[in-house]
Amino acid sequence: MKVIVAVSGASGSIYARLLISRLSAISAVEHIAVVCSANALRIVEHELSHPLYDSECSKIVMYDNTDFFAPMASGSSLYDAMIIVPASMGMVGRVARGVSDDLISRAADVMLKEHRKLVVVFREMPLSCIHLQNLSTLSLAGAVVLPASPAFYALPESIEDLCNSVVDKILLQLSLSDASVFDWSKESK
């Protein structure tokens, strides 16, 4: 499986870090393309105490957000899925309206036009009517709109546990699961 992880300029870069780490440990994932907006790079530096990903991992390739010659800018590159995490409302709006002015928005446009999996993980709140319309447009176009709403039912013990509950939901959308997914069927009734 070939996956694109796009990080736009919204708070919540921990979700991207955890997702990339988890994807790199899954044997079915052979390639992870990472692309960050300029604002995302600044936010990652501000929010995280360690790098966004393990630079030694051979599965991961970083692309510049201005590089329209990157493979994911074309439908012929055959990426299986793209996750924008976190997705800023500016990025949501541009993708919803077909404005492909950087690599992230172009790759998302490609995923939609090729009917491939696009997961948009937004963290904004509250939402304006404009935000809701843009998210609805993306859903109607075939994207999965997945709010970064952590789950408390697994009784998280740390912020990372809480954030991993969102990453679990992302992995389920990609039909990838691992041991950390909370399974309701194992709970006593």
C-alpha positions as a Markdown table, in Angstrom:
| # | Residue | x | y | z |
|---|---|---|---|---|
| 1 | Met | 0.0 | 0.0 | 0.0 |
| 2 | Lys | 1.2 | 3.5 | -0.9 |
| 3 | Val | 0.0 | 6.3 | 1.4 |
| 4 | Ile | 0.3 | 10.0 | 1.4 |
| 5 | Val | 0.3 | 11.8 | 4.7 |
| 6 | Ala | -0.2 | 15.6 | 4.3 |
| 7 | Val | 0.2 | 17.9 | 7.2 |
| 8 | Ser | -1.4 | 21.3 | 6.8 |
| 9 | Gly | -1.1 | 24.4 | 9.0 |
| 10 | Ala | -3.5 | 23.4 | 11.9 |
| 11 | Ser | -2.7 | 22.6 | 15.4 |
| 12 | Gly | -2.5 | 18.9 | 16.2 |
| 13 | Ser | 0.7 | 17.8 | 14.6 |
| 14 | Ile | 0.9 | 15.0 | 17.1 |
| 15 | Tyr | -1.8 | 13.2 | 15.1 |
| 16 | Ala | 0.5 | 13.2 | 12.0 |
| 17 | Arg | 3.5 | 12.1 | 14.0 |
| 18 | Leu | 1.6 | 9.1 | 15.6 |
| 19 | Leu | 0.0 | 8.2 | 12.2 |
| 20 | Ile | 3.3 | 8.2 | 10.4 |
| 21 | Ser | 4.9 | 6.1 | 13.1 |
| 22 | Arg | 2.1 | 3.6 | 13.1 |
| 23 | Leu | 2.0 | 3.3 | 9.3 |
| 24 | Ser | 5.7 | 2.7 | 9.2 |
| 25 | Ala | 5.3 | -0.3 | 11.5 |
| 26 | Ile | 2.6 | -1.9 | 9.3 |
| 27 | Ser | 4.1 | -4.4 | 6.9 |
| 28 | Ala | 1.3 | -3.9 | 4.3 |
| 29 | Val | 2.4 | -0.2 | 4.0 |
| 30 | Glu | 5.4 | -0.1 | 1.6 |
| 31 | His | 5.6 | 3.6 | 0.9 |
| 32 | Ile | 4.7 | 6.7 | 2.9 |
| 33 | Ala | 4.9 | 10.1 | 1.1 |
| 34 | Val | 4.9 | 13.0 | 3.6 |
| 35 | Val | 4.2 | 16.6 | 2.6 |
| 36 | Cys | 3.9 | 19.6 | 4.9 |
| 37 | Ser | 2.7 | 23.1 | 4.3 |
| 38 | Ala | 5.0 | 25.9 | 5.3 |
| 39 | Asn | 2.8 | 26.7 | 8.3 |
| 40 | Ala | 2.7 | 23.1 | 9.3 |
| 41 | Leu | 6.5 | 23.0 | 9.5 |
| 42 | Arg | 6.4 | 25.9 | 11.9 |
| 43 | Ile | 3.6 | 24.4 | 14.0 |
| 44 | Val | 5.4 | 21.0 | 14.1 |
| 45 | Glu | 8.5 | 22.7 | 15.4 |
| 46 | His | 6.4 | 24.6 | 18.1 |
| 47 | Glu | 4.2 | 21.6 | 19.2 |
| 48 | Leu | 6.5 | 18.6 | 19.1 |
| 49 | Ser | 9.5 | 17.9 | 21.1 |
| 50 | His | 10.8 | 15.3 | 18.6 |
| 51 | Pro | 10.8 | 15.0 | 14.8 |
| 52 | Leu | 7.6 | 14.4 | 12.8 |
| 53 | Tyr | 9.0 | 11.0 | 11.6 |
| 54 | Asp | 12.0 | 8.7 | 11.8 |
| 55 | Ser | 14.3 | 9.9 | 9.0 |
| 56 | Glu | 16.0 | 6.5 | 9.0 |
| 57 | Cys | 12.8 | 4.8 | 7.9 |
| 58 | Ser | 13.2 | 3.7 | 4.3 |
| 59 | Lys | 9.4 | 3.7 | 3.7 |
| 60 | Ile | 9.2 | 7.4 | 4.2 |
| 61 | Val | 9.9 | 10.1 | 1.6 |
| 62 | Met | 9.4 | 13.8 | 2.3 |
| 63 | Tyr | 8.2 | 16.0 | -0.6 |
| 64 | Asp | 8.2 | 19.8 | -0.8 |
| 65 | Asn | 4.7 | 21.3 | -0.9 |
| 66 | Thr | 5.7 | 23.5 | -3.9 |
| 67 | Asp | 6.9 | 20.5 | -5.9 |
| 68 | Phe | 4.3 | 19.8 | -8.6 |
| 69 | Phe | 6.6 | 17.2 | -10.2 |
| 70 | Ala | 6.2 | 15.0 | -7.1 |
| 71 | Pro | 4.6 | 11.7 | -8.0 |
| 72 | Met | 1.4 | 12.3 | -6.1 |
| 73 | Ala | 0.6 | 15.3 | -8.3 |
| 74 | Ser | -0.5 | 12.8 | -11.0 |
| 75 | Gly | -3.2 | 10.2 | -11.0 |
| 76 | Ser | -0.8 | 7.8 | -12.7 |
| 77 | Ser | 1.2 | 7.5 | -9.5 |
| 78 | Leu | -1.3 | 5.0 | -8.0 |
| 79 | Tyr | -1.3 | 6.0 | -4.4 |
| 80 | Asp | -3.9 | 4.0 | -2.5 |
| 81 | Ala | -4.9 | 6.6 | 0.1 |
| 82 | Met | -4.2 | 10.1 | 1.3 |
| 83 | Ile | -4.7 | 11.5 | 4.8 |
| 84 | Ile | -4.6 | 15.2 | 5.5 |
| 85 | Val | -3.9 | 15.4 | 9.2 |
| 86 | Pro | -4.4 | 17.9 | 10.7 |
| 87 | Ala | -6.5 | 19.6 | 8.0 |
| 88 | Ser | -6.8 | 23.3 | 8.4 |
| 89 | Met | -10.1 | 24.9 | 7.4 |
| 90 | Gly | -8.1 | 26.8 | 4.7 |
| 91 | Met | -6.9 | 23.6 | 3.2 |
| 92 | Val | -10.4 | 22.1 | 3.5 |
| 93 | Gly | -11.9 | 25.1 | 1.6 |
| 94 | Arg | -9.3 | 24.9 | -1.2 |
| 95 | Val | -9.7 | 21.2 | -1.7 |
| 96 | Ala | -13.5 | 21.5 | -1.6 |
| 97 | Arg | -13.4 | 24.2 | -4.3 |
| 98 | Gly | -10.8 | 22.5 | -6.5 |
| 99 | Val | -8.1 | 25.1 | -5.9 |
| 100 | Ser | -4.9 | 23.1 | -6.4 |
| 101 | Asp | -2.3 | 25.8 | -5.5 |
| 102 | Asp | 0.2 | 23.5 | -3.7 |
| 103 | Leu | 1.1 | 19.9 | -3.6 |
| 104 | Ile | -1.2 | 19.0 | -0.8 |
| 105 | Ser | -4.3 | 20.4 | -2.5 |
| 106 | Arg | -3.3 | 19.0 | -5.9 |
| 107 | Ala | -2.7 | 15.5 | -4.4 |
| 108 | Ala | -6.1 | 15.7 | -2.7 |
| 109 | Asp | -7.7 | 16.8 | -6.0 |
| 110 | Val | -6.1 | 13.8 | -7.7 |
| 111 | Met | -7.4 | 11.4 | -5.0 |
| 112 | Leu | -10.9 | 12.7 | -5.5 |
| 113 | Lys | -10.8 | 12.6 | -9.3 |
| 114 | Glu | -9.4 | 9.1 | -9.3 |
| 115 | His | -12.0 | 7.9 | -6.7 |
| 116 | Arg | -9.3 | 6.9 | -4.3 |
| 117 | Lys | -9.4 | 7.1 | -0.5 |
| 118 | Leu | -9.0 | 10.6 | 0.9 |
| 119 | Val | -9.4 | 11.1 | 4.7 |
| 120 | Val | -9.6 | 14.6 | 6.0 |
| 121 | Val | -8.9 | 14.9 | 9.7 |
| 122 | Phe | -9.8 | 18.4 | 10.9 |
| 123 | Arg | -9.3 | 19.7 | 14.4 |
| 124 | Glu | -11.1 | 23.1 | 14.2 |
| 125 | Met | -13.9 | 24.2 | 16.6 |
| 126 | Pro | -16.3 | 25.7 | 16.6 |
| 127 | Leu | -17.3 | 25.4 | 12.9 |
| 128 | Ser | -18.8 | 28.1 | 10.8 |
| 129 | Cys | -21.5 | 27.5 | 8.2 |
| 130 | Ile | -18.7 | 27.9 | 5.5 |
| 131 | His | -16.6 | 25.2 | 7.2 |
| 132 | Leu | -19.7 | 22.9 | 7.4 |
| 133 | Gln | -20.5 | 23.5 | 3.7 |
| 134 | Asn | -16.9 | 22.7 | 2.7 |
| 135 | Leu | -16.8 | 19.6 | 4.8 |
| 136 | Ser | -20.1 | 18.5 | 3.3 |
| 137 | Thr | -18.8 | 19.2 | -0.2 |
| 138 | Leu | -15.8 | 16.9 | 0.5 |
| 139 | Ser | -18.0 | 14.2 | 1.8 |
| 140 | Leu | -20.3 | 14.4 | -1.2 |
| 141 | Ala | -17.2 | 14.2 | -3.5 |
| 142 | Gly | -16.1 | 10.9 | -1.8 |
| 143 | Ala | -13.7 | 12.0 | 1.0 |
| 144 | Val | -14.0 | 10.6 | 4.5 |
| 145 | Val | -14.5 | 13.6 | 6.9 |
| 146 | Leu | -13.0 | 12.4 | 10.2 |
| 147 | Pro | -12.9 | 15.0 | 13.1 |
| 148 | Ala | -10.0 | 14.7 | 15.5 |
| 149 | Ser | -12.4 | 13.8 | 18.3 |
| 150 | Pro | -10.5 | 11.5 | 20.7 |
| 151 | Ala | -12.3 | 8.7 | 22.4 |
| 152 | Phe | -12.5 | 8.4 | 26.2 |
| 153 | Tyr | -14.1 | 4.9 | 26.4 |
| 154 | Ala | -10.8 | 3.1 | 26.3 |
| 155 | Leu | -9.7 | 5.0 | 29.5 |
| 156 | Pro | -6.6 | 6.7 | 28.1 |
| 157 | Glu | -3.8 | 7.4 | 30.5 |
| 158 | Ser | -1.9 | 10.0 | 28.5 |
| 159 | Ile | -2.4 | 12.6 | 25.8 |
| 160 | Glu | -0.7 | 10.2 | 23.4 |
| 161 | Asp | -3.2 | 7.5 | 24.2 |
| 162 | Leu | -6.0 | 9.9 | 23.6 |
| 163 | Cys | -4.5 | 11.0 | 20.2 |
| 164 | Asn | -4.0 | 7.4 | 19.2 |
| 165 | Ser | -7.7 | 6.8 | 19.4 |
| 166 | Val | -8.0 | 9.2 | 16.5 |
| 167 | Val | -5.2 | 7.4 | 14.7 |
| 168 | Asp | -7.0 | 4.1 | 15.3 |
| 169 | Lys | -10.0 | 5.5 | 13.4 |
| 170 | Ile | -7.8 | 6.7 | 10.5 |
| 171 | Leu | -6.2 | 3.2 | 10.2 |
| 172 | Leu | -9.7 | 1.6 | 10.2 |
| 173 | Gln | -10.6 | 3.8 | 7.3 |
| 174 | Leu | -7.6 | 2.5 | 5.4 |
| 175 | Ser | -8.6 | -1.1 | 6.4 |
| 176 | Leu | -5.4 | -1.3 | 8.4 |
| 177 | Ser | -5.6 | -2.2 | 12.0 |
| 178 | Asp | -3.1 | -3.0 | 14.8 |
| 179 | Ala | -3.2 | -4.1 | 18.4 |
| 180 | Ser | -4.1 | -0.7 | 19.8 |
| 181 | Val | -7.6 | -0.5 | 18.3 |
| 182 | Phe | -10.2 | -0.6 | 21.0 |
| 183 | Asp | -12.5 | -3.6 | 20.3 |
| 184 | Trp | -16.0 | -3.2 | 21.8 |
| 185 | Ser | -16.8 | -6.9 | 21.1 |
| 186 | Lys | -14.3 | -7.8 | 23.9 |
| 187 | Glu | -16.1 | -5.8 | 26.5 |
| 188 | Ser | -18.5 | -7.5 | 28.9 |
| 189 | Lys | -22.1 | -6.4 | 28.6 |
